[in-house]
Amino acid sequence: MKFLDPNDPFFAPVWRRWAAVLLPLAWGGVELYNGSPGWAVVFSGAGAYAFFKLILQGPDPEQ
């Protein structure tokens, strides 16, 4: 089992992949605005990892 599997059927619709990327990034912005830079780094890092796995790498076309 992978931590974030782009081949999972849940992520088949493109909008779900983008939502999984944009929501943590937006929440990181909210945390930064509210003065919690530690949580902002955590959520922004999660959004960046999701962007890499779900958007840049994307699903494997062979599966």
WOUR-V615013 format. One record per helix or strand of 2 or more residues. SS is the DSSP state (~ for helix, > for strand). FROM is the first residue (numbers start at 0). TO is the last residue. If there is no record, write none. Layout:
ss	from	to
SS	FROM	TO
SS	FROM	TO
//
This chain:
ss	from	to
~	8	10
~	13	32
~	36	56
//
